[in-house]
Amino acid sequence: METVLKCFGIAGRSRHHARAARAARSLSVTLGGALACACILAGAAHAQELESPTLRKIRDTGTIVIGVREAAVPFSYMAGGAHATGYSYEIAQRIAGAVRDSLQLPALRVRELIVTPQNRITLVQNGTVDLECSTATHTHERESDVTFSDSIFVFGVRMLVKRGSPVRDFDDLAGRTVVTTAGTSEERMLRRWNVEHAMNMHIVVAKTHGDSVEAVRSGRAAAFVMDEPLLHAALATGYVASETPGSAVAQSARNMNGAQAFAIVGGAARPAVYGCMFRRGDVAFKRIADDTIAKMERSGEACALYRRWFEMPIPPAGVNLDYPMSAQMKALFANPNDQPLD
């Protein structure tokens, strides 16, 4: 029979059609599998969106709102342009990009909203701000208000004093007037120390870091207790930029040489970490933020970012903070985590 079929050229065509049919079935299975995979991924993204109030809001509005600071040099600050800049700001932008990709929103808008230490947690809680990355210290107490990402910076708390001051360490603050900025973790820390160690300090809270520096410069306070990197920014720039840069206080302070006028003293009171903040309990959004930060820290991108903002000239004046990376920062980059240190 096969010989007969061959005579008419039918057998060859039959085998050809059979091979074509098998190939078509194989292609169908492959396409079907790819389509199923795409559906699964789309379904997973949709499920993630449904379980996250932050992602739902971003999807509905086509906008992610990032809280930025006016003067938290070099983390998040205004340097004369329309947008903020800084170490933490760049991390926030990377997280926003990851959200855009996760939600498949190529036209996602990023809106910046200026926040302060006094209102930033409230604005995150009520949904006005979707993501805040600046200098928010991750503490156990704050976990009842917001959720923190993996840590982005490790630091110690120290003091800014007038050069030649008798205050050299934290024990020397007993009976003296001490200033810190309102709404910061340092305010709560100082009040707790005052009670626990009976230090009899007079604690003054200023509205901005710039006002805190001015209190020391004018002699109204013996020391400004704050995060060490922010104090280094004060020395490098001659002033921690005022939240109102055009003010007379800011202008007079800029005319001073910070390195000659002030000194950073005191052994680091305690280690602490900064993290990005978002709505409490938003697991899906936290997953995106943590994955982004961990990838930056493990890949070397965060290390390069650190060098750019702490070891090189920064805008607007091109000053160099000259603040080398600590062993604790290197350890964080090698092992990203979201653990508070208080």
Secondary structure, 3 states (H helix, E strand, C coil): CHHHHHHCCHHHHHHHHHHHHHHHHHHHHHHHHHHHHHHHHHHHHHHHHHHCHHHHHHHHHCEEEEEECCEECCCEEECCCCCEECHHHHHHHHHHHHHHHHHCCCCCEEEEEECCCCCHHHHHHCCCCCEECCCCECCCHHHHCEEEEEEEEEEEEEEEEECCCCCCCHHHHCCCEEEEECCCHHHHHHHHHHHHCCCCCEEEEECCHHHHHHHHHCCCCCEEEEEHHHHHHHHHHCCCCCCCCCCHHHHHHHCCCHHHHEEEECCCCCEEEEEEEEECCCHHHHHHHHHHHHHHHHHCHHHHHHHHHHCCEECCCCEECCCCCCHHHHHHHHCCCCCCCC
